C-alpha cells in the first residue's frame, strides 16, 4: 500500500514537472514569434518609407530644373 501511494506521488510530480517545462517552452516560442513579427513589420515599414523618401528627393531634384512642376498631396496642391 505504501508503495502505491509513493508511485502516485511520483507520477503527480512528474506530470507537474512536464506541465512546467511545456509552459516555459510555449511561452518562449510565443515571445520569439512576437519578436520576429514585430521585427518584420519594422523592417517592412522602414523600407517603405525609404522608398517614399527616394521618390520625394527625385521629385525635388526635378523641380529644380522644371519649375512648373507641382505636387498634389491628399488633394492639396503644393508649389
Order of alpha helices (4+ residues) and beta strands (2+ residues): alpha-beta-beta
